[in-house]
Amino acid sequence: MKCIIVGAVAGGASTAARLRRMDEQAEVIIFEKGEYISYANCGLPYYIGNVIRDRNKLFVQTATAFNKRFNIDVRVMTEVIAIDAANRAVTARNLVTGETYTESYDKLVLSPGAEPLRPPLPGITGKGIFTLRNVPDTDSIKSYVQHNPSGKAVIIGAGFIGLEMAENLRATGLDVTIVEMGSQVLAPVDFPIAALLQQHIRSNGVRLLLNTTVTGFEQKAKGHSVMLSNGTAIEADMVILSIGVRPDTKLAVSAGLKIGQARGIVVNEYLQTSDPHIYAVGDAIEFNNPLTRQSMPTYLAGPANKQGRICADNIALGNVRTYKGSINTAIVKVFEMTAGTAGVAAKHLQAAGIKHIVSTTHGGSHAGYFPGSKQMTIQIAFSPEDGRLFGAQVAGYEGADKRLDILSSIIQRKGTIYDLIEFEQAYAPPYSSAKDPVNMAGFVAENILAKRLQVFYWNDWGRIADSDVVIDVRTSEEFMSGNIGAAINIPVDEIRHRLAEIPRDVNIFIYCEAGLRGYLAQRILKQNGFDHVYNLSGGYKLWKACNTETDC
């Protein structure tokens, strides 16, 4: 059996290595148009920022080492320019010598990845305007930073890579501005989580311009003027385009393979394309999301590697393993803070017409009495019918990644908020609390489903009538340091003795700092005959972050 793989790095290299382990006799050829077949593309920003100092650490395998270990014919600097699906052959061009030739196959695997978006803006091809997708891009940016150590950098796009680049360029001493056309950073997360992260970004000296579009670039004697939609301009020594990526489907289109609504290569559960002799993996494919059933690409290294393993098994053994799709678990470190998401954001559930409830809780990274505990915020979205967990987002510091992994696993296995309650963590004071933040998220969600807790949200203040009552149940000191609107202050520890001050025939909206004291006050009122009592999900802390960022 002869298998040709187009594209290496995550999906292609994983397919090749697994295929060799499954079939020692197979003839396997990798065509890679770049110089490197397997490198840590997720680590590229950290090499630019000098967190990773040794460039060689970026390379997982060289072509020579890959050939020696796996007996695979690796042809770097060679681009496949055409596929003859009818005759099962590809045409390849050696980018060094210019030689063009054909190679037959029994099975073909496409792993071309994605290509960065580079819109046709005036001046976008100028010197000092970069994208970051591969090692040559990294070398160019690194060299430019070294020659402009105290300059100004403008990053266009506030996605995962854009934020990582902001942190790492700031670490080199550059003045950094992020320009984002959307209303928040990190489009995959909901605004409340983004708001917490945005405040942290600003606190680290990065200028953040939201709801702002770049209209063009004007070359200067030194650097560029970045022209903005509001009529102003930013001076920059260098520009990083982090606008996003799209599936590289040029070969697939020319071969007549089916392309989906998300403009990716359509594959079935065996990762076969519309041609049964051609498989595809990685950033170039689209597949039904397990939660929304909408077809979409997934630009993540983890799923690409897993797809490679499944694809190789199906080629070697005959379609024995199925790919179940990705729930798009992703995480980013931005300065000292960590933010991540798994499953589907509430805004995307709403767009898909999926009924859901949102709950936001705050908890410590480990036991509060043990030194170093820091707050994290967990937002979950779940079914109002059976509590199935649809999505989870985390923003925090130490331990945020661990909680996101737990939540991701439960979402992937179609678990519910009751699984969060029953989850048994490894507990000792340096690592967690007896009631872990994941358990607490489950407890609150269960209370909502059981109608013991009725919540309202940071952006619901428009529904509060003048005749309604807003009660701040924090201490008087907390109240004086900042409060919401026309709230009256009745601390939770006094509320049982001050029931006569609260009218019974109106809606009562309660808030505290994080949500717990508000819940306690709500339970007291509900069991004393107050029927319409609502507690602010996420508390004053989340309300303040969201409103501060809304006003920016």
C-alpha positions as CSV (number, residue, x, y, z in Angstrom):
1,M,0.0,0.0,0.0
2,K,1.3,3.4,-1.0
3,C,0.1,6.5,0.9
4,I,1.0,10.1,0.1
5,I,0.5,12.7,2.8
6,V,0.3,16.4,1.8
7,G,1.4,18.6,4.6
8,A,3.2,17.7,7.8
9,V,3.3,19.5,11.2
10,A,0.5,18.3,13.5
11,G,-2.0,16.3,11.4
12,G,0.2,15.1,8.6
13,A,3.2,14.0,10.7
14,S,0.9,12.3,13.3
15,T,-0.8,10.4,10.5
16,A,2.6,9.3,9.0
17,A,4.1,8.1,12.3
18,R,0.9,6.2,13.3
19,L,0.7,4.6,9.9
20,R,4.2,3.3,10.1
21,R,3.5,1.9,13.5
22,M,0.4,0.1,12.1
23,D,2.0,-1.1,8.8
24,E,5.8,-1.6,8.6
25,Q,5.5,-2.5,4.9
26,A,3.5,0.5,3.7
27,E,5.3,3.0,1.4
28,V,4.7,6.4,3.0
29,I,5.6,9.8,1.4
30,I,5.2,13.2,3.0
31,F,5.2,16.3,0.8
32,E,5.9,19.5,2.8
33,K,6.3,22.8,1.0
34,G,8.1,24.3,3.9
35,E,11.5,23.5,5.3
36,Y,10.3,22.0,8.5
37,I,8.0,19.0,9.0
38,S,7.2,19.0,12.7
39,Y,7.6,22.1,14.9
40,A,5.9,23.6,17.9
41,N,3.8,26.2,16.2
42,C,2.0,27.0,19.4
43,G,5.3,27.9,21.0
44,L,6.3,30.5,18.3
45,P,5.1,33.6,20.3
46,Y,7.2,32.4,23.3
47,Y,10.3,32.2,21.2
48,I,9.8,35.8,20.0
49,G,9.3,36.9,23.6
50,N,12.5,35.1,24.8
51,V,10.6,32.7,27.1
52,I,11.9,29.9,24.8
53,R,15.5,31.0,24.1
54,D,16.8,28.0,22.2
55,R,15.3,28.0,18.7
56,N,16.1,24.4,18.2
57,K,13.6,23.6,21.0
58,L,10.8,24.4,18.6
59,F,11.5,21.5,16.4
60,V,9.9,18.2,17.3
61,Q,11.4,16.3,14.4
62,T,13.7,17.0,11.5
63,A,13.1,15.4,8.1
64,T,16.3,13.4,8.5
65,A,15.4,12.2,12.0
66,F,11.8,11.4,10.9
67,N,13.1,9.3,8.0
68,K,15.6,7.5,10.1
69,R,13.2,6.6,12.9
70,F,10.0,5.8,10.8
71,N,11.5,4.9,7.4
72,I,9.2,7.5,5.8
73,D,10.2,9.4,2.6
74,V,10.0,13.0,3.6
75,R,10.3,15.6,0.8
76,V,10.5,19.1,2.3
77,M,10.5,22.2,0.1
78,T,8.2,20.3,-2.3
79,E,4.7,21.5,-3.0
80,V,1.9,19.3,-4.4
81,I,0.3,21.5,-7.1
82,A,-2.3,19.2,-8.5
83,I,-4.3,16.0,-7.7
84,D,-5.5,13.7,-10.4
85,A,-8.2,11.9,-8.4
86,A,-9.3,9.7,-11.3
87,N,-5.8,8.2,-11.8
88,R,-4.8,8.5,-8.2
89,A,-1.7,10.6,-8.7
90,V,-0.4,14.0,-7.6
91,T,1.9,16.5,-9.3
92,A,4.6,17.9,-7.2
93,R,7.1,20.7,-7.7
94,N,10.5,20.9,-6.0
95,L,10.7,24.5,-4.8
96,V,14.5,24.4,-4.8
97,T,15.2,22.9,-8.2
98,G,12.0,23.7,-10.0
99,E,11.6,20.1,-11.0
100,T,8.0,18.9,-11.5
101,Y,6.9,15.3,-11.4
102,T,4.0,13.0,-10.7
103,E,3.6,10.4,-7.9
104,S,0.9,7.7,-7.7
105,Y,-0.9,6.7,-4.6
106,D,-3.3,4.1,-3.2
107,K,-4.4,6.5,-0.4
108,L,-3.9,10.2,-0.2
109,V,-4.1,12.3,3.0
110,L,-4.6,16.1,2.8
111,S,-3.2,18.1,5.7
112,P,-2.6,21.5,4.2
113,G,-3.6,23.4,7.3
114,A,-5.0,26.9,7.3
115,E,-3.7,30.1,5.9
116,P,-3.7,33.5,7.7
117,L,-6.2,36.1,6.5
118,R,-4.5,39.1,4.8
119,P,-7.2,41.4,3.5
120,P,-6.5,43.6,0.5
121,L,-5.9,46.8,2.5
122,P,-3.8,49.7,1.1
123,G,-0.2,49.2,2.1
124,I,-0.6,45.8,3.7
125,T,2.4,44.3,1.8
126,G,4.8,46.9,3.2
127,K,7.9,46.1,5.1
128,G,7.4,45.4,8.8
129,I,3.9,44.0,8.5
130,F,3.8,40.4,9.5
131,T,1.6,37.3,10.0
132,L,2.6,34.5,12.4
133,R,1.9,31.0,11.0
134,N,5.3,29.2,10.6
135,V,9.0,29.3,11.4
136,P,10.0,31.7,8.7
137,D,7.4,34.2,9.9
138,T,8.8,33.8,13.4
139,D,12.4,34.4,12.3
140,S,11.3,37.5,10.5
141,I,9.4,38.9,13.5
142,K,12.2,38.0,15.9
143,S,14.8,39.7,13.7
144,Y,12.7,42.9,13.4
145,V,12.1,43.0,17.2
146,Q,15.9,42.7,17.8
147,H,16.6,45.6,15.5
148,N,13.8,47.7,17.1
149,P,14.0,46.9,20.8
150,S,12.2,50.0,22.1
151,G,9.7,50.5,19.2
152,K,6.0,50.4,18.9
153,A,4.0,47.4,17.8
154,V,0.4,47.2,16.7
155,I,-1.4,43.9,16.8
156,I,-4.5,43.6,14.6
157,G,-6.9,41.1,16.1
158,A,-7.4,40.0,19.7
159,G,-7.7,36.3,19.3
160,F,-5.5,33.7,21.0
161,I,-2.4,34.4,18.9
162,G,-2.9,38.1,19.0
163,L,-3.1,38.1,22.8
164,E,0.0,35.8,23.2
165,M,1.9,38.1,20.9
166,A,0.9,41.2,22.9
167,E,2.3,39.6,26.1
168,N,5.5,38.5,24.4
169,L,6.2,41.7,22.5
170,R,5.5,43.7,25.7
171,A,8.1,41.4,27.5
172,T,10.7,42.5,24.9
173,G,10.1,46.2,25.9
174,L,7.9,47.2,23.0
175,D,5.0,49.5,23.4
176,V,2.0,47.5,22.3
177,T,-1.5,48.4,21.0
178,I,-4.2,45.8,20.1
179,V,-6.8,46.8,17.5
180,E,-9.9,44.6,17.4
181,M,-12.9,45.2,15.2
182,G,-15.2,43.3,17.6
183,S,-16.6,44.5,20.9
184,Q,-14.3,42.2,23.0
185,V,-11.2,40.1,23.0
186,L,-11.3,36.3,22.4
187,A,-14.4,35.9,20.3
188,P,-15.0,32.3,21.3
189,V,-15.8,33.3,24.9
190,D,-18.7,35.3,26.3
191,F,-18.4,39.0,27.2
192,P,-18.2,38.7,31.0
193,I,-15.1,36.4,30.8
194,A,-13.6,38.6,28.1
195,A,-14.2,41.7,30.3
196,L,-12.2,40.2,33.2
197,L,-9.3,39.5,30.8
198,Q,-9.5,42.9,29.1
199,Q,-9.0,44.7,32.5
200,H,-5.9,42.5,33.1
201,I,-4.5,43.3,29.6
202,R,-5.0,47.1,30.2
203,S,-3.3,46.8,33.7
204,N,-0.2,45.5,32.0
205,G,0.3,48.5,29.9
206,V,-1.2,47.3,26.6
207,R,-3.5,49.8,24.8
208,L,-6.7,48.0,23.7
209,L,-8.9,49.5,21.0
210,L,-12.1,47.7,20.6
211,N,-14.9,48.2,18.0
212,T,-12.1,49.6,15.7
213,T,-11.3,48.6,12.2
214,V,-8.0,49.1,10.3
215,T,-8.5,50.7,6.9
216,G,-5.0,50.7,5.6
217,F,-1.3,51.4,6.2
218,E,0.9,54.3,5.1
219,Q,4.6,53.6,4.9
220,K,6.8,56.1,6.7
221,A,10.5,56.7,6.8
222,K,10.5,54.6,10.0
223,G,7.6,52.2,10.4
224,H,3.9,52.8,9.4
225,S,0.9,54.8,10.1
226,V,-2.0,52.4,10.8
227,M,-5.1,54.1,9.6
228,L,-8.3,53.5,11.6
229,S,-12.0,53.6,10.8
230,N,-12.6,56.5,13.3
231,G,-10.3,58.7,11.2
232,T,-7.3,58.5,13.5
233,A,-4.0,56.8,13.0
234,I,-1.5,54.9,15.2
235,E,2.3,55.1,14.6
236,A,3.9,51.7,14.5
237,D,7.4,50.3,13.9
238,M,5.9,46.9,13.3
239,V,2.5,45.4,12.7
240,I,1.3,41.9,13.5
241,L,-1.7,40.7,11.5
242,S,-3.7,38.3,13.7
243,I,-7.0,38.6,12.0
244,G,-7.7,34.9,11.8
245,V,-7.2,32.0,9.4
246,R,-9.2,30.1,6.9
247,P,-8.9,26.4,5.7
248,D,-6.4,26.0,2.9
249,T,-8.6,24.2,0.4
250,K,-7.0,25.1,-3.0
251,L,-5.8,21.5,-3.7
252,A,-9.1,20.0,-2.6
253,V,-11.1,22.4,-4.8
254,S,-9.0,21.7,-7.8
255,A,-9.5,18.0,-7.2
256,G,-13.3,18.4,-7.1
257,L,-13.6,17.4,-3.4
258,K,-16.7,18.6,-1.6
259,I,-16.3,21.9,0.3
260,G,-18.7,22.7,3.2
261,Q,-20.5,25.8,4.3
262,A,-17.6,26.8,6.6
263,R,-15.3,26.6,3.5
264,G,-13.5,23.5,4.9
265,I,-13.0,20.1,3.3
266,V,-16.0,18.0,4.1
267,V,-15.1,14.6,5.7
268,N,-17.2,11.7,7.1
269,E,-16.7,10.1,10.5
270,Y,-13.8,8.1,9.1
271,L,-12.1,11.3,7.9
272,Q,-12.7,10.4,4.3
273,T,-13.4,13.2,1.8
274,S,-16.0,12.9,-0.9
275,D,-13.4,10.7,-2.7
276,P,-13.1,7.5,-0.7
277,H,-9.4,7.2,-1.6
278,I,-8.6,10.7,-0.2
279,Y,-8.6,11.5,3.6
280,A,-8.1,14.8,5.2
281,V,-7.1,16.0,8.7
282,G,-6.3,19.2,10.6
283,D,-7.2,22.8,10.2
284,A,-8.4,22.4,6.6
285,I,-11.4,20.1,7.4
286,E,-14.8,20.9,8.8
287,F,-16.9,18.5,10.8
288,N,-20.2,18.7,12.8
289,N,-19.9,20.1,16.2
290,P,-21.0,17.5,18.7
291,L,-23.2,20.0,20.6
292,T,-24.7,22.2,17.9
293,R,-24.5,19.8,15.0
294,Q,-23.3,22.7,12.9
295,S,-20.4,22.0,10.5
296,M,-17.3,23.9,11.4
297,P,-13.5,23.9,11.3
298,T,-11.3,23.5,14.4
299,Y,-8.0,25.3,14.4
300,L,-6.4,23.4,17.3
301,A,-3.3,21.2,17.5
302,G,-4.9,18.6,19.9
303,P,-7.7,17.6,17.6
304,A,-5.4,17.6,14.6
305,N,-3.1,15.1,16.3
306,K,-6.0,12.9,17.3
307,Q,-7.4,13.0,13.8
308,G,-4.0,11.9,12.4
309,R,-4.1,8.8,14.6
310,I,-7.7,7.9,13.6
311,C,-7.0,8.5,10.0
312,A,-3.9,6.3,10.0
313,D,-5.9,3.5,11.7
314,N,-8.6,3.7,9.1
315,I,-6.1,3.6,6.2
316,A,-4.3,0.6,7.7
317,L,-7.2,-1.3,9.0
318,G,-10.1,-0.3,6.9
319,N,-12.3,2.4,8.5
320,V,-12.5,0.9,12.0
321,R,-12.4,4.1,14.0
322,T,-14.7,7.1,14.0
323,Y,-14.0,10.8,14.7
324,K,-16.6,12.3,17.0
325,G,-15.8,15.9,16.5
326,S,-14.2,18.6,18.7
327,I,-15.8,20.7,21.4
328,N,-13.1,23.3,20.8
329,T,-11.4,23.4,24.1
330,A,-8.9,26.2,24.1
331,I,-6.8,28.1,26.6
332,V,-4.5,31.2,26.6
333,K,-2.1,32.7,29.0
334,V,-2.1,36.5,29.0
335,F,0.5,38.0,31.3
336,E,-0.3,36.5,34.7
337,M,-3.9,35.5,33.9
338,T,-5.3,32.4,32.2
339,A,-8.6,32.2,30.2
340,G,-10.1,29.3,28.4
341,T,-13.3,27.8,27.0
342,A,-14.8,24.4,26.2
343,G,-18.0,23.6,24.5
344,V,-20.3,26.3,23.2
345,A,-20.5,29.9,24.4
346,A,-23.9,31.2,25.6
347,K,-24.0,33.7,22.7
348,H,-23.5,30.9,20.2
349,L,-26.1,28.7,21.9
350,Q,-28.5,31.5,21.6
351,A,-27.6,32.0,17.9
352,A,-28.2,28.2,17.3
353,G,-31.6,28.4,19.0
354,I,-30.5,26.0,21.9
355,K,-32.3,26.7,25.2
356,H,-29.8,27.2,28.0
357,I,-29.2,28.8,31.4
358,V,-26.0,30.6,32.3
359,S,-24.5,30.6,35.8
360,T,-21.3,32.4,36.9
361,T,-19.4,31.6,40.1
362,H,-16.1,32.7,41.7
363,G,-13.9,30.5,43.8
364,G,-10.3,30.1,45.1
365,S,-7.6,28.3,43.3
366,H,-7.0,26.4,46.5
367,A,-8.0,26.6,50.2
368,G,-8.3,30.2,51.2
369,Y,-6.3,29.7,54.5
370,F,-3.3,28.3,52.6
371,P,-1.0,31.1,51.2
372,G,-1.3,32.1,47.6
373,S,-4.9,31.4,46.8
374,K,-6.3,33.5,44.0
375,Q,-9.8,33.9,42.7
376,M,-11.0,32.3,39.5
377,T,-14.3,32.8,37.7
378,I,-16.2,29.9,36.1
379,Q,-19.2,30.5,33.8
380,I,-21.2,27.5,32.6
381,A,-24.1,27.1,30.2
382,F,-26.5,24.2,30.7
383,S,-29.8,22.7,29.6
384,P,-32.9,23.9,31.6
385,E,-34.5,20.5,31.0
386,D,-31.9,18.0,32.2
387,G,-28.9,20.0,33.2
388,R,-26.7,18.8,30.4
389,L,-23.5,20.9,30.3
390,F,-23.2,22.8,27.0
391,G,-20.3,25.1,27.7
392,A,-17.8,26.3,30.3
393,Q,-15.4,29.2,30.5
394,V,-12.7,29.9,33.1
395,A,-10.7,33.1,33.9
396,G,-8.2,33.1,36.6
397,Y,-4.7,32.3,37.6
398,E,-3.2,29.2,39.2
399,G,-5.4,26.1,38.7
400,A,-7.6,27.6,36.0
401,D,-6.3,25.2,33.4
402,K,-7.1,22.2,35.7
403,R,-10.7,23.3,36.1
404,L,-11.1,23.8,32.4
405,D,-9.9,20.3,31.7
406,I,-12.4,18.9,34.2
407,L,-15.3,20.8,32.6
408,S,-14.2,19.9,29.1
409,S,-14.1,16.2,29.9
410,I,-17.7,16.4,31.3
411,I,-19.0,18.3,28.3
412,Q,-17.3,15.9,25.9
413,R,-19.0,12.9,27.6
414,K,-22.4,14.6,27.5
415,G,-22.3,15.0,31.3
416,T,-24.6,17.3,33.4
417,I,-24.3,19.8,36.1
418,Y,-24.9,16.9,38.5
419,D,-21.6,15.4,37.4
420,L,-20.0,18.7,38.5
421,I,-21.5,18.2,42.0
422,E,-20.3,14.6,42.2
423,F,-16.8,15.2,40.7
424,E,-14.2,14.0,43.2
425,Q,-11.0,16.1,43.0
426,A,-7.6,15.4,44.6
427,Y,-7.9,17.6,47.6
428,A,-5.2,19.0,49.8
429,P,-4.9,22.7,50.9
430,P,-2.2,23.6,48.4
431,Y,-4.2,22.3,45.5
432,S,-7.9,22.7,46.0
433,S,-10.7,23.2,48.6
434,A,-13.0,20.5,50.0
435,K,-15.6,22.1,47.8
436,D,-13.7,22.7,44.6
437,P,-14.8,25.6,42.3
438,V,-16.1,22.9,39.9
439,N,-18.3,21.5,42.6
440,M,-19.5,25.0,43.5
441,A,-20.5,25.7,39.9
442,G,-22.5,22.5,40.0
443,F,-24.1,23.4,43.4
444,V,-25.3,26.7,42.1
445,A,-26.6,25.3,38.8
446,E,-28.5,22.7,40.7
447,N,-30.1,25.4,42.9
448,I,-31.2,27.2,39.7
449,L,-32.7,24.1,38.2
450,A,-34.5,23.3,41.4
451,K,-35.9,26.9,41.6
452,R,-34.2,27.5,44.9
453,L,-32.2,30.2,43.2
454,Q,-33.5,32.7,40.7
455,V,-30.8,34.8,39.0
456,F,-30.5,37.9,36.9
457,Y,-27.5,39.1,35.0
458,W,-25.2,42.0,34.7
459,N,-26.9,43.3,31.6
460,D,-30.5,42.9,33.0
461,W,-30.7,46.3,34.8
462,G,-33.0,47.6,32.1
463,R,-35.8,45.3,33.2
464,I,-35.7,46.7,36.8
465,A,-38.7,49.1,37.2
466,D,-38.6,52.2,39.4
467,S,-41.0,50.5,41.8
468,D,-38.7,47.5,42.2
469,V,-36.2,47.3,45.1
470,V,-32.4,46.7,44.8
471,I,-30.7,45.5,47.9
472,D,-26.9,45.3,48.4
473,V,-26.3,42.7,51.1
474,R,-22.6,43.3,51.5
475,T,-21.2,45.1,54.6
476,S,-21.6,48.8,54.9
477,E,-17.9,49.3,54.2
478,E,-18.1,47.4,51.0
479,F,-21.3,49.3,50.0
480,M,-19.6,52.7,50.6
481,S,-16.6,51.7,48.4
482,G,-18.8,51.2,45.4
483,N,-22.4,50.1,44.7
484,I,-25.0,49.9,41.9
485,G,-27.5,52.6,41.2
486,A,-30.3,53.2,43.7
487,A,-29.5,50.1,45.9
488,I,-30.2,50.2,49.6
489,N,-27.7,48.5,51.9
490,I,-29.0,45.7,54.2
491,P,-26.1,43.4,55.1
492,V,-27.0,39.7,55.0
493,D,-26.3,39.3,58.7
494,E,-28.9,41.9,59.5
495,I,-31.6,41.0,57.0
496,R,-33.7,38.7,59.2
497,H,-34.1,41.6,61.7
498,R,-35.0,44.2,59.0
499,L,-37.7,42.4,57.0
500,A,-40.2,45.1,57.8
501,E,-38.1,47.6,55.8
502,I,-38.6,45.5,52.6
503,P,-41.9,45.8,50.6
504,R,-43.5,42.5,49.7
505,D,-45.4,43.3,46.6
506,V,-42.5,44.3,44.3
507,N,-39.6,42.5,42.6
508,I,-36.5,42.4,44.8
509,F,-33.1,42.3,43.1
510,I,-30.2,41.3,45.4
511,Y,-26.5,41.4,44.9
512,C,-23.3,40.8,46.9
513,E,-19.7,40.7,45.9
514,A,-19.6,37.3,44.3
515,G,-23.1,35.7,44.6
516,L,-23.0,33.6,47.8
517,R,-24.3,36.1,50.3
518,G,-26.9,37.2,47.8
519,Y,-28.1,33.6,47.6
520,L,-28.3,33.3,51.4
521,A,-30.3,36.6,51.6
522,Q,-32.6,35.3,48.9
523,R,-33.3,32.1,50.8
524,I,-34.1,34.1,53.9
525,L,-36.6,36.3,52.0
526,K,-38.2,33.5,50.0
527,Q,-38.9,31.6,53.2
528,N,-40.4,34.7,54.8
529,G,-43.0,35.2,52.2
530,F,-41.2,37.3,49.6
531,D,-42.1,35.7,46.3
532,H,-40.2,37.6,43.6
533,V,-36.5,37.7,44.7
534,Y,-33.6,37.6,42.2
535,N,-29.9,37.3,42.9
536,L,-27.2,38.8,40.6
537,S,-25.2,36.0,38.9
538,G,-21.5,36.6,39.4
539,G,-22.1,39.4,41.8
540,Y,-20.9,43.0,42.0
541,K,-17.4,41.8,40.9
542,L,-18.6,40.7,37.5
543,W,-21.1,43.6,37.1
544,K,-18.3,46.1,37.7
545,A,-15.9,44.5,35.2
546,C,-18.6,44.2,32.5
547,N,-19.8,47.8,32.9
548,T,-16.3,49.2,33.1
549,E,-15.4,47.5,29.8
550,T,-18.7,48.4,28.2
551,D,-17.8,52.1,28.9
552,C,-14.3,51.8,27.5
